[in-house]
């Protein structure tokens, strides 16, 4: 039985940014999404780490409908979009307007690849080349 006065240490809160990002980069995206709800400090630190959010899949198939996926979809346009390098959209619907509008509301300035899959087949695969403008 634990003493009520016993203190515990939150090593993620106390660790340097680089170490925390290194730890989080080893998590899958669903686990990283769960960590966002631990506390406000974890949330702010995790949303600034780019690695867990580089490869994001938006999947509207029923089999993959989880709380974590909904959280990522809500955070994607405004907060996570700056980190995403590869975005994959899997849908069972021919009408992907909801997913496209979700993408359109974000600042995906690091996006290098965009893939749409429909009924298990790749419908669109776009590699985005970045050019330096002078």
Beta strands, then each sheet from edge to edge (+ up, - down):
strand 1: 55-59
strand 2: 86-91
strand 3: 113-118
strand 4: 121-127
sheet 1: 1+ 2+ 3+ 4-
end
